[in-house]
Structures are given as C-alpha cells and as structure tokens.
Amino acid sequence: MPKALIAILSLAAAVTFAAPAAAKIPSVGNPCPAPDSTFAVNNAGNAALVSDGFTCKNVHLVISASITPTTSNLGLEAKTIQVTAGVDISNDSNASSKVVLRASGGGVDIQGATIRANVEVLIECVPALCPITINNSTIRGPINDLLATGVTRALASGDVTITNSTFFGKSKVIVVSTSGKVTWICPGDGTNECKDPLTSGVLSQLTDQMTGQSCAARFAANQPCVVSFANDVAVHNVCFPGNGGDNCGGGASECQVTARGDVDLHGSTITCNSHFHVKSTTGNIDLRDAKITARTLLSFRAARVIDATNAQLTSETADVILQSQGQAGPGVACIIITGAVISSPNQIDPNNCPVIP
C-alpha cells in the first residue's frame, strides 16, 4: 500500500436535474390513447408525461427514452411493455421508492435498460402464459448499500427469461413462473461486496483532476490524487467496478426461484445472503457449471432431473439439498452430480431413481 495514500473525493453538486411537473396518464388533459394503440416514450416530453405513472391496460407502451420519476411509487401498467437499450428508470431519490412494470395483456421485454428503486422493483406479467424477458440489463434494489431494503421480483404466468443481466435485491430476490419455465443465466462473478479500490484495478481508471495522471501513478509516486465524481453512480462504480460482470442475488432475507416447468441456471453465478430455494413442480433443474452460494439453506427440488454436472453448490452454514420426485421415467437418472463440488452437510434424495455420481 502506498505510504501517502491521500484521496480527496468530492461529490460534485453541479449535476442536477430539473424535475418536470408531476404528470400521469390518464389524468385531466392526458387521457389513455385508443385501445391497442402504442404510446411511445421516445423523447423528454413524453417521458415527463409518464413521470408520475402510466395506467392504460389496453395500450402498448414502448419506452426508448429515460424517465425521471416524480413520485416515490412509479407504476407503469400497459397491455404490453417494451423497454429498449439505454433507457434509465432510476427511482432512488428517496428511501421509500418503488418501480412497478406490469403487463395486463401481453409480455414485458427489457433490453439493455437500467431499472432501480430503493424499496422494490417489480416486473410482472399478469395474463395466462404472459412472458417476461430481461437481457443485458440492470434490475436492482438500492444503489446505496447502506440501505437494508431492496426487493427485486419478476413474476409471470408464462416464461421468465433473465440473461446477461444484473438482477439483485438486497432484501429479497424472487423469480416465479406459475405456468412456464424460468431461465436465469448470470455469467458474472456474483460478488455482492465492495471491492477494495487498491486491488481492483479501478485506480488506473481514475484521473487526478490537478495533473491528469491516473490515481495509480500518483499513489505509486507517493502523491495525492484529487478526484471529483459527478453523481452517486460514479462513486458506486469505484466500489463495484463493472460489478465484475453481472451481479445476481443479494436476498438478505430470501432468495427464491419457482417454476411449473424447467428451471435453467446453467453457467450462472448467484450469491444469496440467506436461504435460496429453487423448485420445478413438473420439470427439470439445470445447474451445469453453475456456482451458487447461500448463507443458510440451499435447496433444489425438481419433479424430474437435477443436472449438477461440474457445479459448485455451497451453503456457508447449513445443508445443501438436491431432491427429485423421481418422475423422470424408468431407468433415467434423476440426479447427476458428475464433477460437482457440494458443501457438507448435504442431502441427495433421488426418490428411488438412479444417481450419476
């Protein structure tokens, strides 16, 4: 560690946003568009119109411009909802903030967007077989890690697909498909703790505002580094540089994945700070090459096959349970643990069908 480790971190107050007047659709002068039409949030004006909410259950909502909420509880409800790349819906201006996206007649599709709130982010698809798709996005609870709140939920009747995305809730993380399958592919490092700036490599990316040199070079020369941050996200990125990839889990009180059909977590890194329960009521659970860690009980329960080939399944203080109902068919292995590393104590219950060690 450099002897003269002096950093002056000033949070610049220069970056402020003028909040638009609170607006909601429908409201006086802003009725819902015609049924089955599309309302496009594609500019600052239309974003301001829905900054206090949008509730038009027969209208398709397409969001391609960022929304700055003017309410602590932002609800966006439409027949279908599409959120495109680059959109930021961050409702973290107060400790009680929420963001709810609810489709009442079709699917929810989120591609390359950021959605944040301090108390809850809820993505919900209500009708039968209604799907949720989240890709290359950040869906998470509080950016302020001093807050203990943060529930992140994806609830659908149809398939829930979360790929290459940060999906994090500090208090609870819940993913449910009541009639379909859940696919949650999170290839990041899953680390939920702040990384030491002295060892994470971020110092080479920070620039001393007095000399233009990197902080790494300044510290190597036993010189101070003066850094100014434009906003809270920039400060957060010092502690979590790129999140090491996608950051999935959290759940200081609960982590849950439940599907009627298959659950696919293969290749994912998910870290839960309490118990983590994964259940497929009629299908299979794919854990191949996954790295899944829970602070307490870690359980996987499937009707058919649990494939944990080359998986790392760890409970820090309790059991790891793999349980099949034995419905895979005569002679079919219900639990596959070839190459798996499973912490002790553990319970492997194939319900009288073969296990492949």
C-alpha positions in Angstrom: 0.0 0.0 0.0 1.5 3.4 -0.9 2.6 5.4 2.2 1.0 8.6 1.0 -2.5 7.3 0.4 -4.5 10.5 0.2 -7.6 10.8 -1.9 -9.9 13.7 -2.0 -13.3 12.5 -3.1 -15.6 15.4 -3.8 -19.2 14.6 -4.9 -19.9 17.3 -7.4 -23.2 19.0 -6.9 -23.1 20.5 -10.3 -25.0 17.6 -11.9 -28.6 18.3 -11.0 -31.8 17.5 -12.9 -34.8 19.8 -13.1 -37.7 17.6 -12.3 -40.7 18.0 -14.6 -44.1 18.8 -13.2 -45.7 15.7 -11.9 -47.7 14.0 -14.7 -49.7 10.9 -15.1 -51.6 9.1 -17.8 -54.6 9.0 -17.5 -55.2 12.4 -15.9 -57.1 15.6 -16.7 -56.0 16.6 -20.2 -54.0 13.4 -20.6 -56.4 10.5 -21.4 -55.3 7.0 -22.3 -54.7 6.5 -26.0 -57.1 4.4 -28.1 -57.2 0.7 -27.3 -54.5 -1.4 -29.0 -52.6 1.7 -30.0 -49.0 2.3 -29.0 -47.8 5.1 -26.7 -44.1 5.8 -27.4 -42.0 7.3 -24.6 -39.3 8.4 -27.1 -38.5 11.9 -26.0 -38.2 14.1 -22.9 -41.7 15.5 -23.3 -43.4 12.1 -23.4 -41.1 10.9 -20.6 -42.4 13.8 -18.4 -46.0 12.8 -19.2 -45.5 9.5 -17.5 -43.1 10.6 -14.7 -45.9 10.1 -12.2 -47.3 6.9 -13.7 -49.0 5.3 -16.7 -52.1 3.0 -16.3 -53.6 2.2 -19.7 -54.3 -1.6 -19.7 -55.3 -1.8 -23.3 -52.4 0.2 -24.8 -48.9 -0.9 -25.8 -46.2 1.0 -24.1 -42.8 1.4 -25.7 -40.1 3.2 -23.7 -37.0 4.3 -25.6 -36.2 7.5 -23.5 -35.2 7.6 -19.9 -37.8 8.5 -17.3 -37.0 10.6 -14.2 -39.8 9.7 -11.7 -41.6 12.5 -9.9 -43.3 10.1 -7.4 -41.9 7.7 -4.9 -44.0 4.9 -6.3 -43.8 4.8 -10.1 -46.2 2.4 -11.7 -46.2 1.7 -15.4 -49.1 -0.6 -16.5 -50.0 -1.4 -20.1 -51.1 -4.2 -22.3 -47.5 -4.9 -23.3 -44.3 -3.1 -22.2 -41.1 -2.8 -24.2 -38.1 -1.0 -22.7 -35.2 -0.5 -25.2 -31.4 -0.2 -24.8 -30.0 2.8 -23.0 -33.2 3.6 -21.0 -32.7 4.5 -17.3 -35.6 4.4 -14.9 -33.9 5.0 -11.6 -36.3 5.9 -8.7 -33.8 6.3 -5.9 -34.4 9.9 -4.9 -35.9 8.8 -1.5 -35.7 5.7 0.8 -39.2 4.6 0.1 -39.1 4.5 -3.7 -40.6 1.8 -6.0 -40.8 1.0 -9.7 -43.5 -1.4 -11.0 -43.8 -2.5 -14.6 -47.0 -4.6 -15.1 -48.3 -6.0 -18.4 -52.0 -6.8 -18.3 -52.4 -8.2 -21.8 -49.1 -9.4 -23.2 -45.4 -9.5 -22.4 -42.7 -7.4 -20.8 -39.5 -7.1 -22.8 -36.5 -5.2 -21.3 -33.3 -5.0 -23.4 -30.2 -3.1 -22.3 -32.0 -0.9 -19.7 -31.5 0.1 -16.1 -34.3 0.0 -13.6 -33.6 0.8 -9.9 -35.5 1.6 -6.7 -34.8 1.6 -3.0 -37.7 -0.5 -1.7 -38.9 -2.6 -4.6 -38.6 -3.2 -8.4 -41.4 -5.4 -9.6 -41.7 -6.7 -13.1 -45.0 -8.5 -13.5 -46.9 -10.2 -16.4 -50.4 -11.0 -15.4 -52.3 -12.9 -18.2 -52.0 -16.6 -18.9 -48.7 -17.6 -20.5 -47.6 -13.9 -20.4 -43.7 -13.8 -20.6 -41.0 -11.6 -19.1 -37.7 -11.2 -21.0 -34.8 -9.3 -19.5 -31.5 -9.1 -21.4 -28.3 -7.2 -20.9 -29.9 -5.0 -18.3 -29.6 -3.9 -14.7 -32.6 -4.6 -12.4 -31.7 -4.0 -8.8 -32.5 -2.5 -5.4 -30.8 0.4 -3.7 -27.6 1.8 -5.2 -26.9 3.0 -1.6 -25.5 -0.1 0.0 -26.1 1.3 3.5 -29.9 0.8 3.0 -31.2 -2.6 4.2 -34.2 -2.5 1.9 -34.5 -3.7 -1.7 -36.9 -6.3 -3.1 -36.5 -7.4 -6.7 -39.2 -9.6 -8.2 -40.0 -11.0 -11.7 -43.5 -12.6 -11.6 -45.1 -14.1 -14.6 -47.7 -16.7 -15.7 -45.5 -17.5 -18.8 -41.8 -18.0 -19.2 -39.3 -15.7 -17.3 -36.0 -15.3 -19.1 -33.2 -13.3 -17.5 -29.9 -13.3 -19.4 -26.6 -11.4 -19.1 -28.1 -9.0 -16.6 -27.6 -7.8 -13.1 -30.7 -8.9 -11.1 -30.1 -8.0 -7.5 -32.3 -7.3 -4.4 -30.6 -6.6 -1.1 -33.5 -7.9 1.0 -35.3 -10.3 -1.4 -34.9 -11.7 -4.9 -37.8 -13.6 -6.2 -38.3 -15.1 -9.7 -41.6 -17.0 -10.4 -43.3 -18.5 -13.4 -46.6 -20.0 -12.4 -47.3 -21.8 -15.8 -44.0 -21.7 -17.7 -40.2 -22.1 -17.1 -37.5 -19.9 -15.6 -34.2 -19.3 -17.4 -31.8 -17.2 -15.3 -28.3 -17.1 -16.9 -26.0 -14.8 -14.9 -22.4 -15.3 -16.0 -20.8 -12.6 -13.7 -18.9 -13.1 -10.6 -21.9 -12.7 -8.3 -19.9 -10.7 -5.8 -22.2 -8.5 -3.6 -19.5 -6.9 -1.6 -17.4 -3.8 -2.2 -14.1 -4.4 -3.9 -11.0 -2.8 -2.4 -10.1 0.1 -4.8 -6.4 -0.5 -4.1 -6.6 -4.0 -5.6 -9.5 -4.0 -8.0 -7.7 -2.0 -10.8 -10.0 0.9 -10.7 -7.2 3.3 -9.6 -5.8 3.2 -13.1 -9.1 4.4 -14.5 -9.4 7.4 -12.1 -7.7 10.6 -13.1 -6.2 13.3 -10.8 -8.0 16.5 -11.8 -4.9 18.6 -11.0 -2.3 16.8 -13.1 -4.3 14.5 -15.5 -2.3 11.5 -14.2 -4.0 8.3 -13.1 -4.5 7.8 -9.4 -2.4 4.6 -9.7 0.5 6.7 -11.0 0.0 9.3 -8.3 0.0 6.8 -5.5 3.0 5.0 -6.9 4.8 8.3 -6.6 3.5 8.8 -3.1 1.4 11.8 -4.3 -2.2 12.6 -3.5 -5.0 12.1 -6.1 -7.8 14.6 -6.3 -10.9 13.1 -7.9 -14.3 14.6 -8.5 -17.4 12.5 -9.0 -20.4 13.7 -11.0 -23.0 11.6 -9.2 -23.7 8.7 -6.8 -23.4 6.1 -9.6 -19.8 7.2 -10.3 -19.0 6.8 -6.7 -20.6 3.4 -6.6 -18.6 2.2 -9.6 -15.4 2.8 -7.6 -16.6 0.2 -5.1 -18.1 -2.1 -7.7 -16.1 -1.6 -10.9 -18.3 -3.1 -13.6 -19.7 -5.4 -10.9 -17.2 -8.0 -12.2 -19.8 -8.8 -14.8 -23.4 -9.4 -13.8 -24.3 -9.3 -10.2 -27.1 -11.7 -9.3 -28.6 -12.5 -5.9 -28.5 -10.5 -2.7 -31.5 -11.6 -0.7 -30.5 -10.9 3.0 -33.9 -12.4 4.0 -35.0 -14.5 1.0 -34.0 -15.9 -2.5 -36.5 -17.9 -4.5 -36.8 -19.3 -8.0 -40.0 -21.3 -8.7 -41.4 -22.6 -12.0 -44.1 -25.0 -13.1 -41.8 -26.1 -15.9 -38.0 -26.3 -16.1 -35.5 -24.1 -14.2 -32.3 -23.3 -16.1 -29.5 -21.8 -14.1 -26.6 -23.3 -16.0 -23.3 -21.4 -16.0 -24.7 -18.8 -13.6 -23.0 -17.3 -10.5 -25.7 -16.4 -7.9 -24.9 -15.5 -4.3 -27.7 -15.2 -1.7 -27.1 -13.8 1.7 -29.8 -16.0 3.3 -31.6 -19.2 2.2 -32.0 -20.0 -1.5 -34.9 -22.3 -2.6 -35.1 -23.4 -6.3 -38.2 -25.5 -7.3 -39.6 -27.0 -10.5 -43.0 -28.5 -9.8 -43.2 -30.6 -13.1 -39.9 -30.3 -14.8 -36.1 -30.3 -14.5 -33.4 -28.1 -12.9 -30.3 -27.4 -14.9 -27.3 -26.5 -12.7 -24.5 -27.5 -15.1 -21.3 -25.4 -14.5 -23.2 -23.1 -12.1 -21.7 -21.5 -9.0 -24.4 -21.0 -6.4 -23.9 -19.9 -2.9 -26.3 -19.4 0.0 -25.6 -18.1 3.5 -28.0 -20.7 5.0 -30.1 -23.5 3.5 -29.6 -24.1 -0.2 -32.2 -26.4 -1.8 -33.1 -27.7 -5.3 -36.3 -29.6 -5.7 -37.5 -31.0 -9.1 -40.2 -33.3 -10.3 -37.8 -34.9 -12.8 -34.0 -34.4 -13.3 -31.5 -32.3 -11.4 -28.3 -32.0 -13.5 -25.5 -30.5 -11.4 -22.6 -31.6 -13.6 -19.5 -29.6 -12.7 -21.5 -27.3 -10.5 -20.3 -25.6 -7.3 -23.1 -25.6 -4.7 -22.3 -24.1 -1.4 -24.1 -23.3 1.9 -22.0 -21.4 4.3 -23.9 -22.5 7.5 -26.5 -25.2 6.6 -27.4 -28.1 4.3 -27.4 -28.3 0.5 -30.4 -30.4 -0.6 -30.9 -31.9 -4.0 -34.3 -33.7 -4.2 -36.1 -35.3 -7.1 -39.6 -36.6 -7.1 -38.4 -39.5 -9.4 -40.7 -38.7 -12.3 -38.0 -38.8 -15.0 -39.1 -42.3 -16.2 -37.9 -45.9 -15.7 -34.1 -46.2 -15.5 -33.5 -42.5 -16.1 -31.1 -40.8 -13.6 -32.8 -38.2 -11.5 -29.7 -36.5 -10.1 -26.4 -36.0 -11.9 -23.5 -34.7 -9.8 -20.6 -35.7 -12.0 -17.7 -33.3 -11.3 -19.8 -31.3 -8.8 -18.4 -29.8 -5.6 -21.2 -29.7 -3.0 -20.5 -28.5 0.5 -21.2 -30.6 3.6 -23.6 -31.4 5.1 -25.7 -32.3 2.1 -28.7 -34.4 1.3 -29.0 -36.2 -2.1 -32.5 -37.6 -2.4 -33.4 -39.2 -5.8 -36.6 -40.8 -4.6 -35.6 -44.3 -5.6 -34.3 -43.5 -9.1 -30.6 -43.6 -10.2 -28.0 -41.1 -9.3 -25.0 -40.5 -11.5 -22.0 -39.6 -9.2 
